[in-house]
Amino acid sequence: MTDQTPIAPPAALPVRVALGNTPMGIWGSLQASRRNVLSIIPEIATRRPILSGRTGKRWHMVMDPTALRRVLLERLEDYPKSLVTKNLLKPAIGESLFIAEGAHWRWQRRAAAPVFSHRNVRNLAPVMSAAAGRSVARIEAAGPRAVNFLDEMVTTTFDVISDVTFSGDEGFDRDAVHGAIDAYIAEAGKISLFDILGLPDWVPRPGRAFGAGGVKDMKRVADAAIEARAARGNDGVPDLLDLLLAGEDPETQRRMNTAELRDNLLTFIVAGHETTALTLAWSLYLLAFDQDVQARARDEVRAVVGDVATGDDVDRLPLVRRIVDEALRLYPPAGMVSRTAQARDTLCGREIRPGDTVIVPIYALHRHHDLYDAPDAFRPDRWEQARPDRYAYLPFGDGPRICIGASFAIQEAVIILATLLARFRFRPVPGRDPDPVMILTLRPEGGVWLEANPLG
């Protein structure tokens, strides 16, 4: 296909998860979860404020912004992350910010918050621009053929996160760490019946030991790199490791030890590359789906960006930012999260008991008919209008536990997406639409296959 070949207008709607219409028992839920976690969400969840049921234990799906504010902000301590989440991730990232609760979480958050200040994030923009430039070179080298942009974006964002985490550390085996992370995510994402039933950590999970050796090796490599950096220092722009090494809790003056630094760095590596890669892959799919939006975005980019977008360009690319926001609405990387109630409460008039699972189906929330016009449509210009309730849009969560790296991820996505738009026109490959499937994150199963035609 040449750049001038006519292309059919987009289908009515971009790809979506087929939500269910019939109740599932525990075995049906287990089977559905192992294929696609989001398939356990009933279609009616996009039209109701709350749904409740029992699958081994009592659960409540909450889609009401006022109730979600209560769970995520007003009564945060009464709704800690669920056993399912902790069982899945603790073997890889320990008691890091993502998993820790209470006082242990609070001191880590206070120590790490300055790392992601606007100034520090903007200082890391050249690393993002350089990775975007290398992505352009790889795509050009691939020649006039379809490229799987899921794989390309994973490579690009891992480039970024490894450079801003362990810059200049030649002894840090990036490929080994990347492989160990991928292997663990692939296995840990398979929901276990034991997790659904809420059995404790010490009960073995079938198959969960897969990749354990790789995780141990990854931690050993990271520990060695941390200790070497602490002894040697870094003369360049401070990276995430430098900033964390220097960080301390302003209230207690506590600093992270090697294990705490490693667990948090591995959390940033896992969360900081795959989720942004998914956002970029879905954004490119949507731009290929809607050629008019793509053309408008390219016009904006070419009026602002040279060969490669920079940190200074980010605030001058509002349409590119809206495209990222809309991709995060339609395909939130964390399409569903859960909490375990610790105290009695009432949400949307429904009684919540201690031990109940409170599910936040972010995928359904972002497509709720009471919160969004044409909720399944790709309409980035909706973000020019009045934004929805703060708790109706949760790609990074919200409240005190909002993703600490949200501004980092947005800056990275805008820089990379703008750089690619400045250099290529993207077209879909017929018959190769991605399938949105959530195991641990919402991924385009089968990849995002597009033709990238260089611009003259």
Secondary structure, DSSP 8 states (H G I E B T S, - for coil): --TTS------SS------B-S---HHHHHHHHHH-GGGGSBGGGGT-SEEEEESSSEEEEE--HHHHHIIIIITGGGS-B-HHHHHHHHHHHTT-TTT--HHHHHHHHHHHGGGG-HHHHHHTHHHHHHHHHHHHHHHHHH-SSEEEHHHHHHHHHHHHHHHHHSTT-TTS-HHHHHHHHHHHHHHHTS--HHHHHT--TTS--TTTTTTHHHHHHHHHHHHHHHHHHHHH---SS--HHHHHHH---TTT-----HHHHHHHHHHHHHHHHHHHHHHHHHHHHHHHH-HHHHHHHHHHHHTT--SS--GGGGGG-HHHHHHHHHHHHHS-SS--EEEE--S-EEETTEEE-TT-EEEE-HHHHTT-TTTSSSTTS--GGGGGS----GGG--TT--GGGS-TTHHHHHHHHHHHHHHHHHHEEEEE-TT---EEEESSSEEEET--EEEEEE--
